[in-house]
Amino acid sequence: MKLKNTLFFILLIFSLKGFSQKDSLYYEGLIQFSGVVVSKDSVNPVPFAHIIDISTRSGTTSDYFGYFSFVAKMGDSVRFSSVGYKTSYFQIPDTLISGDNYSLIHIMDPDTILLKQADIYPWPSKEQFAQAFINADIPNDDLRRAEANLNNKAMNEYAQMLPMNGQMNFNWQMQQVQNRLYYSGQYPPMNILNPIAWAKFIKAWKEGDFKKKDE
Protein backbone atom coordinates (compact mmCIF):
# COMPACT_ATOMS: atom_id res chain seq x y z
CA MET A 1 0.00 0.00 0.00
CA LYS A 2 2.85 2.37 0.89
CA LEU A 3 4.57 1.49 -2.40
CA LYS A 4 1.45 2.46 -4.38
CA ASN A 5 1.18 5.79 -2.55
CA THR A 6 4.85 6.52 -3.20
CA LEU A 7 4.52 5.80 -6.93
CA PHE A 8 1.40 7.98 -7.15
CA PHE A 9 3.20 10.85 -5.42
CA ILE A 10 6.20 10.58 -7.79
CA LEU A 11 3.92 10.58 -10.87
CA LEU A 12 2.07 13.63 -9.54
CA ILE A 13 5.34 15.57 -9.10
CA PHE A 14 6.48 14.75 -12.67
CA SER A 15 3.10 15.73 -14.11
CA LEU A 16 3.13 19.10 -12.28
CA LYS A 17 6.67 19.70 -13.47
CA GLY A 18 5.61 18.99 -17.04
CA PHE A 19 2.67 21.42 -16.81
CA SER A 20 4.90 24.13 -15.33
CA GLN A 21 7.40 23.75 -18.19
CA LYS A 22 4.57 23.94 -20.71
CA ASP A 23 3.15 27.09 -19.07
CA SER A 24 6.57 28.74 -18.98
CA LEU A 25 6.99 28.07 -22.69
CA TYR A 26 3.47 29.38 -23.38
CA TYR A 27 4.01 32.63 -21.51
CA GLU A 28 7.54 33.17 -22.77
CA GLY A 29 7.93 36.64 -24.27
CA LEU A 30 4.58 38.02 -23.06
CA ILE A 31 4.60 41.28 -21.13
CA GLN A 32 2.13 43.77 -19.68
CA PHE A 33 2.28 46.74 -22.06
CA SER A 34 0.96 49.93 -20.43
CA GLY A 35 1.21 53.64 -21.02
CA VAL A 36 -0.42 56.99 -21.66
CA VAL A 37 -1.32 58.54 -25.02
CA VAL A 38 -0.87 62.33 -25.18
CA SER A 39 -1.17 65.03 -27.82
CA LYS A 40 1.99 66.64 -29.15
CA ASP A 41 0.72 70.24 -29.29
CA SER A 42 -0.79 70.46 -25.80
CA VAL A 43 0.49 67.34 -23.98
CA ASN A 44 -3.14 66.65 -23.06
CA PRO A 45 -4.32 63.02 -22.88
CA VAL A 46 -5.91 61.52 -25.99
CA PRO A 47 -9.02 59.67 -24.80
CA PHE A 48 -10.46 56.59 -26.52
CA ALA A 49 -7.49 56.08 -28.84
CA HIS A 50 -7.20 52.65 -30.51
CA ILE A 51 -4.06 50.67 -29.61
CA ILE A 52 -3.70 47.50 -31.71
CA ASP A 53 -0.97 44.84 -31.70
CA ILE A 54 -0.41 44.23 -35.41
CA SER A 55 0.96 40.70 -34.93
CA THR A 56 -1.85 39.30 -32.77
CA ARG A 57 -4.61 41.71 -33.91
CA SER A 58 -5.45 42.28 -30.24
CA GLY A 59 -5.38 45.50 -28.28
CA THR A 60 -7.45 47.98 -26.35
CA THR A 61 -8.57 51.62 -26.21
CA SER A 62 -7.30 54.33 -23.93
CA ASP A 63 -9.60 55.61 -21.21
CA TYR A 64 -10.70 59.20 -20.62
CA PHE A 65 -7.26 60.08 -19.22
CA GLY A 66 -5.35 58.44 -22.12
CA TYR A 67 -4.24 55.41 -20.08
CA PHE A 68 -4.10 51.92 -21.61
CA SER A 69 -2.83 48.48 -20.62
CA PHE A 70 -2.94 45.07 -22.29
CA VAL A 71 -0.87 41.91 -22.76
CA ALA A 72 1.56 42.00 -25.70
CA LYS A 73 4.65 40.18 -26.88
CA MET A 74 8.17 41.54 -26.99
CA GLY A 75 9.23 42.66 -30.46
CA ASP A 76 5.66 43.24 -31.73
CA SER A 77 4.62 46.44 -33.52
CA VAL A 78 1.75 48.42 -32.03
CA ARG A 79 -0.45 50.84 -33.99
CA PHE A 80 -1.92 53.98 -32.37
CA SER A 81 -4.87 55.69 -34.08
CA SER A 82 -7.47 58.25 -33.11
CA VAL A 83 -9.82 60.65 -34.88
CA GLY A 84 -8.04 63.97 -35.45
CA TYR A 85 -4.54 62.51 -35.07
CA LYS A 86 -2.05 60.89 -37.42
CA THR A 87 -1.68 57.13 -37.16
CA SER A 88 1.64 56.20 -35.54
CA TYR A 89 3.51 53.01 -34.67
CA PHE A 90 5.74 51.76 -31.86
CA GLN A 91 7.83 48.59 -31.67
CA ILE A 92 8.17 46.93 -28.29
CA PRO A 93 11.81 46.08 -27.48
CA ASP A 94 12.93 42.47 -27.94
CA THR A 95 14.43 42.24 -24.47
CA LEU A 96 13.66 43.87 -21.15
CA ILE A 97 16.24 44.67 -18.50
CA SER A 98 14.07 43.46 -15.63
CA GLY A 99 10.50 42.30 -15.03
CA ASP A 100 7.71 41.59 -17.47
CA ASN A 101 6.19 45.09 -17.66
CA TYR A 102 6.86 47.87 -20.14
CA SER A 103 5.55 51.44 -19.77
CA LEU A 104 5.34 54.08 -22.50
CA ILE A 105 4.31 57.71 -22.98
CA HIS A 106 3.21 57.81 -26.61
CA ILE A 107 2.92 61.20 -28.34
CA MET A 108 0.51 61.62 -31.27
CA ASP A 109 0.61 64.39 -33.88
CA PRO A 110 -2.66 66.23 -34.58
CA ASP A 111 -4.03 65.77 -38.10
CA THR A 112 -6.20 68.80 -38.83
CA ILE A 113 -7.62 69.31 -42.32
CA LEU A 114 -8.64 72.88 -43.17
CA LEU A 115 -11.26 73.21 -45.89
CA LYS A 116 -11.52 76.21 -48.17
CA GLN A 117 -14.26 78.71 -47.48
CA ALA A 118 -17.45 78.07 -49.45
CA ASP A 119 -19.80 80.99 -50.19
CA ILE A 120 -23.37 79.95 -51.02
CA TYR A 121 -25.68 82.40 -52.80
CA PRO A 122 -29.34 81.99 -53.85
CA TRP A 123 -28.47 83.43 -57.28
CA PRO A 124 -26.21 81.87 -59.92
CA SER A 125 -24.04 85.00 -60.30
CA LYS A 126 -23.19 88.21 -58.49
CA GLU A 127 -24.75 90.26 -61.29
CA GLN A 128 -28.15 88.61 -60.81
CA PHE A 129 -27.89 89.13 -57.08
CA ALA A 130 -27.18 92.83 -57.55
CA GLN A 131 -30.13 93.16 -59.97
CA ALA A 132 -32.52 91.42 -57.58
CA PHE A 133 -31.27 93.50 -54.65
CA ILE A 134 -31.82 96.77 -56.51
CA ASN A 135 -35.33 95.83 -57.68
CA ALA A 136 -36.44 94.41 -54.33
CA ASP A 137 -39.66 96.04 -53.03
CA ILE A 138 -39.09 96.23 -49.29
CA PRO A 139 -41.64 98.18 -47.19
CA ASN A 140 -39.89 100.90 -45.26
CA ASP A 141 -42.70 101.99 -42.94
CA ASP A 142 -43.83 100.08 -39.86
CA LEU A 143 -47.51 100.23 -40.84
CA ARG A 144 -47.03 98.23 -44.06
CA ARG A 145 -44.95 95.63 -42.30
CA ALA A 146 -47.54 95.32 -39.52
CA GLU A 147 -50.39 94.96 -42.02
CA ALA A 148 -48.51 92.21 -43.84
CA ASN A 149 -47.84 90.36 -40.59
CA LEU A 150 -51.46 90.72 -39.39
CA ASN A 151 -53.08 89.61 -42.64
CA ASN A 152 -56.19 87.53 -41.88
CA LYS A 153 -55.32 84.80 -44.34
CA ALA A 154 -51.78 84.50 -43.01
CA MET A 155 -53.01 84.52 -39.41
CA ASN A 156 -55.50 81.73 -40.15
CA GLU A 157 -52.80 79.63 -41.79
CA TYR A 158 -50.52 80.13 -38.81
CA ALA A 159 -53.35 79.23 -36.42
CA GLN A 160 -53.99 75.97 -38.27
CA MET A 161 -50.33 74.97 -37.94
CA LEU A 162 -50.04 75.82 -34.25
CA PRO A 163 -50.88 72.96 -31.88
CA MET A 164 -53.19 73.44 -28.90
CA ASN A 165 -51.44 74.35 -25.68
CA GLY A 166 -52.27 73.10 -22.21
CA GLN A 167 -54.79 75.83 -21.47
CA MET A 168 -56.70 75.25 -24.72
CA ASN A 169 -56.82 71.49 -24.15
CA PHE A 170 -58.09 72.05 -20.60
CA ASN A 171 -60.84 74.43 -21.77
CA TRP A 172 -61.94 71.99 -24.48
CA GLN A 173 -62.11 69.13 -21.99
CA MET A 174 -64.08 71.22 -19.48
CA GLN A 175 -66.52 72.22 -22.25
CA GLN A 176 -67.12 68.55 -23.08
CA VAL A 177 -67.75 67.75 -19.42
CA GLN A 178 -70.14 70.70 -19.12
CA ASN A 179 -72.09 69.58 -22.19
CA ARG A 180 -72.51 66.07 -20.79
CA LEU A 181 -73.69 67.43 -17.44
CA TYR A 182 -76.10 69.89 -19.10
CA TYR A 183 -77.89 67.14 -21.05
CA SER A 184 -77.61 64.56 -18.28
CA GLY A 185 -80.74 62.38 -18.14
CA GLN A 186 -81.96 63.37 -21.59
CA TYR A 187 -81.02 63.04 -25.24
CA PRO A 188 -78.79 65.83 -26.61
CA PRO A 189 -80.37 67.94 -29.33
CA MET A 190 -79.85 66.92 -32.96
CA ASN A 191 -78.80 69.85 -35.17
CA ILE A 192 -80.27 68.15 -38.23
CA LEU A 193 -83.70 69.26 -36.96
CA ASN A 194 -82.52 72.70 -35.80
CA PRO A 195 -83.89 75.45 -38.12
CA ILE A 196 -81.23 77.93 -36.99
CA ALA A 197 -78.47 75.49 -37.98
CA TRP A 198 -80.16 74.97 -41.36
CA ALA A 199 -80.35 78.73 -41.93
CA LYS A 200 -76.62 79.10 -41.20
CA PHE A 201 -75.86 76.19 -43.56
CA ILE A 202 -77.88 77.71 -46.45
CA LYS A 203 -76.26 81.11 -45.92
CA ALA A 204 -72.77 79.65 -45.97
CA TRP A 205 -73.62 77.61 -49.08
CA LYS A 206 -74.85 80.71 -50.95
CA GLU A 207 -71.76 82.68 -49.99
CA GLY A 208 -69.52 79.95 -51.40
CA ASP A 209 -67.83 78.89 -48.16
CA PHE A 210 -67.90 75.23 -49.25
CA LYS A 211 -66.17 75.81 -52.57
CA LYS A 212 -62.67 74.45 -52.99
CA LYS A 213 -60.26 77.31 -52.50
CA ASP A 214 -57.26 77.68 -54.77
CA GLU A 215 -54.01 77.02 -52.91
C-alpha positions as CSV (number, residue, x, y, z in Angstrom):
1,M,0.0,0.0,0.0
2,K,2.8,2.4,0.9
3,L,4.6,1.5,-2.4
4,K,1.5,2.5,-4.4
5,N,1.2,5.8,-2.6
6,T,4.9,6.5,-3.2
7,L,4.5,5.8,-6.9
8,F,1.4,8.0,-7.1
9,F,3.2,10.8,-5.4
10,I,6.2,10.6,-7.8
11,L,3.9,10.6,-10.9
12,L,2.1,13.6,-9.5
13,I,5.3,15.6,-9.1
14,F,6.5,14.7,-12.7
15,S,3.1,15.7,-14.1
16,L,3.1,19.1,-12.3
17,K,6.7,19.7,-13.5
18,G,5.6,19.0,-17.0
19,F,2.7,21.4,-16.8
20,S,4.9,24.1,-15.3
21,Q,7.4,23.7,-18.2
22,K,4.6,23.9,-20.7
23,D,3.2,27.1,-19.1
24,S,6.6,28.7,-19.0
25,L,7.0,28.1,-22.7
26,Y,3.5,29.4,-23.4
27,Y,4.0,32.6,-21.5
28,E,7.5,33.2,-22.8
29,G,7.9,36.6,-24.3
30,L,4.6,38.0,-23.1
31,I,4.6,41.3,-21.1
32,Q,2.1,43.8,-19.7
33,F,2.3,46.7,-22.1
34,S,1.0,49.9,-20.4
35,G,1.2,53.6,-21.0
36,V,-0.4,57.0,-21.7
37,V,-1.3,58.5,-25.0
38,V,-0.9,62.3,-25.2
39,S,-1.2,65.0,-27.8
40,K,2.0,66.6,-29.1
41,D,0.7,70.2,-29.3
42,S,-0.8,70.5,-25.8
43,V,0.5,67.3,-24.0
44,N,-3.1,66.6,-23.1
45,P,-4.3,63.0,-22.9
46,V,-5.9,61.5,-26.0
47,P,-9.0,59.7,-24.8
48,F,-10.5,56.6,-26.5
49,A,-7.5,56.1,-28.8
50,H,-7.2,52.6,-30.5
51,I,-4.1,50.7,-29.6
52,I,-3.7,47.5,-31.7
53,D,-1.0,44.8,-31.7
54,I,-0.4,44.2,-35.4
55,S,1.0,40.7,-34.9
56,T,-1.8,39.3,-32.8
57,R,-4.6,41.7,-33.9
58,S,-5.5,42.3,-30.2
59,G,-5.4,45.5,-28.3
60,T,-7.4,48.0,-26.4
61,T,-8.6,51.6,-26.2
62,S,-7.3,54.3,-23.9
63,D,-9.6,55.6,-21.2
64,Y,-10.7,59.2,-20.6
65,F,-7.3,60.1,-19.2
66,G,-5.4,58.4,-22.1
67,Y,-4.2,55.4,-20.1
68,F,-4.1,51.9,-21.6
69,S,-2.8,48.5,-20.6
70,F,-2.9,45.1,-22.3
71,V,-0.9,41.9,-22.8
72,A,1.6,42.0,-25.7
73,K,4.7,40.2,-26.9
74,M,8.2,41.5,-27.0
75,G,9.2,42.7,-30.5
76,D,5.7,43.2,-31.7
77,S,4.6,46.4,-33.5
78,V,1.7,48.4,-32.0
79,R,-0.5,50.8,-34.0
80,F,-1.9,54.0,-32.4
81,S,-4.9,55.7,-34.1
82,S,-7.5,58.3,-33.1
83,V,-9.8,60.7,-34.9
84,G,-8.0,64.0,-35.4
85,Y,-4.5,62.5,-35.1
86,K,-2.1,60.9,-37.4
87,T,-1.7,57.1,-37.2
88,S,1.6,56.2,-35.5
89,Y,3.5,53.0,-34.7
90,F,5.7,51.8,-31.9
91,Q,7.8,48.6,-31.7
92,I,8.2,46.9,-28.3
93,P,11.8,46.1,-27.5
94,D,12.9,42.5,-27.9
95,T,14.4,42.2,-24.5
96,L,13.7,43.9,-21.1
97,I,16.2,44.7,-18.5
98,S,14.1,43.5,-15.6
99,G,10.5,42.3,-15.0
100,D,7.7,41.6,-17.5
101,N,6.2,45.1,-17.7
102,Y,6.9,47.9,-20.1
103,S,5.6,51.4,-19.8
104,L,5.3,54.1,-22.5
105,I,4.3,57.7,-23.0
106,H,3.2,57.8,-26.6
107,I,2.9,61.2,-28.3
108,M,0.5,61.6,-31.3
109,D,0.6,64.4,-33.9
110,P,-2.7,66.2,-34.6
111,D,-4.0,65.8,-38.1
112,T,-6.2,68.8,-38.8
113,I,-7.6,69.3,-42.3
114,L,-8.6,72.9,-43.2
115,L,-11.3,73.2,-45.9
116,K,-11.5,76.2,-48.2
117,Q,-14.3,78.7,-47.5
118,A,-17.4,78.1,-49.4
119,D,-19.8,81.0,-50.2
120,I,-23.4,79.9,-51.0
121,Y,-25.7,82.4,-52.8
122,P,-29.3,82.0,-53.8
123,W,-28.5,83.4,-57.3
124,P,-26.2,81.9,-59.9
125,S,-24.0,85.0,-60.3
126,K,-23.2,88.2,-58.5
127,E,-24.8,90.3,-61.3
128,Q,-28.2,88.6,-60.8
129,F,-27.9,89.1,-57.1
130,A,-27.2,92.8,-57.6
131,Q,-30.1,93.2,-60.0
132,A,-32.5,91.4,-57.6
133,F,-31.3,93.5,-54.7
134,I,-31.8,96.8,-56.5
135,N,-35.3,95.8,-57.7
136,A,-36.4,94.4,-54.3
137,D,-39.7,96.0,-53.0
138,I,-39.1,96.2,-49.3
139,P,-41.6,98.2,-47.2
140,N,-39.9,100.9,-45.3
141,D,-42.7,102.0,-42.9
142,D,-43.8,100.1,-39.9
143,L,-47.5,100.2,-40.8
144,R,-47.0,98.2,-44.1
145,R,-44.9,95.6,-42.3
146,A,-47.5,95.3,-39.5
147,E,-50.4,95.0,-42.0
148,A,-48.5,92.2,-43.8
149,N,-47.8,90.4,-40.6
150,L,-51.5,90.7,-39.4
151,N,-53.1,89.6,-42.6
152,N,-56.2,87.5,-41.9
153,K,-55.3,84.8,-44.3
154,A,-51.8,84.5,-43.0
155,M,-53.0,84.5,-39.4
156,N,-55.5,81.7,-40.2
157,E,-52.8,79.6,-41.8
158,Y,-50.5,80.1,-38.8
159,A,-53.4,79.2,-36.4
160,Q,-54.0,76.0,-38.3
161,M,-50.3,75.0,-37.9
162,L,-50.0,75.8,-34.3
163,P,-50.9,73.0,-31.9
164,M,-53.2,73.4,-28.9
165,N,-51.4,74.3,-25.7
166,G,-52.3,73.1,-22.2
167,Q,-54.8,75.8,-21.5
168,M,-56.7,75.3,-24.7
169,N,-56.8,71.5,-24.1
170,F,-58.1,72.0,-20.6
171,N,-60.8,74.4,-21.8
172,W,-61.9,72.0,-24.5
173,Q,-62.1,69.1,-22.0
174,M,-64.1,71.2,-19.5
175,Q,-66.5,72.2,-22.3
176,Q,-67.1,68.6,-23.1
177,V,-67.8,67.8,-19.4
178,Q,-70.1,70.7,-19.1
179,N,-72.1,69.6,-22.2
180,R,-72.5,66.1,-20.8
181,L,-73.7,67.4,-17.4
182,Y,-76.1,69.9,-19.1
183,Y,-77.9,67.1,-21.1
184,S,-77.6,64.6,-18.3
185,G,-80.7,62.4,-18.1
186,Q,-82.0,63.4,-21.6
187,Y,-81.0,63.0,-25.2
188,P,-78.8,65.8,-26.6
189,P,-80.4,67.9,-29.3
190,M,-79.8,66.9,-33.0
191,N,-78.8,69.8,-35.2
192,I,-80.3,68.2,-38.2
193,L,-83.7,69.3,-37.0
194,N,-82.5,72.7,-35.8
195,P,-83.9,75.5,-38.1
196,I,-81.2,77.9,-37.0
197,A,-78.5,75.5,-38.0
198,W,-80.2,75.0,-41.4
199,A,-80.4,78.7,-41.9
200,K,-76.6,79.1,-41.2
201,F,-75.9,76.2,-43.6
202,I,-77.9,77.7,-46.4
203,K,-76.3,81.1,-45.9
204,A,-72.8,79.7,-46.0
205,W,-73.6,77.6,-49.1
206,K,-74.8,80.7,-50.9
207,E,-71.8,82.7,-50.0
208,G,-69.5,79.9,-51.4
209,D,-67.8,78.9,-48.2
210,F,-67.9,75.2,-49.3
211,K,-66.2,75.8,-52.6
212,K,-62.7,74.5,-53.0
213,K,-60.3,77.3,-52.5
214,D,-57.3,77.7,-54.8
215,E,-54.0,77.0,-52.9
